[in-house]
Amino acid sequence: MLVACGSPKEASKPDFCTAYHEVWGPHGFDQGDQVARRLWDTGAPKEIDHDAREGFKLFIGMLLSSISQADLESRIEAAGYEDNRKVVAFRVAANSVCS
């Protein structure tokens, strides 16, 4: 599985939420790698804990490997228990921060 390397930098909530919502927007997968790289370059807000930050890195890797939202969801579901738990922790934290 492709995993983003290093640690995400700290992002402001508005910048993070804008980049995160691009993933799920109508053109998220049309822009493919650009959306994933923009999210990685933006970073994650400080409110996201360690496991969720690990999930952020895994999520970016899965996003870079996916060709559609359905493919991304399948990759998340097929991940091993620990990886899946971390990605879910990231998505829960991201949705909480951006709500």
Secondary structure, DSSP 8 states (H G I E B T S, - for coil): -----S---B--HHHHHHHHHHHHSTTTTTSTHHHHHHHHHH-B-TTS-HHHHHHHHHHHHHHHH-SSHHHHHHHHHHS-HHHHHHHHHHHHHHHHHT-
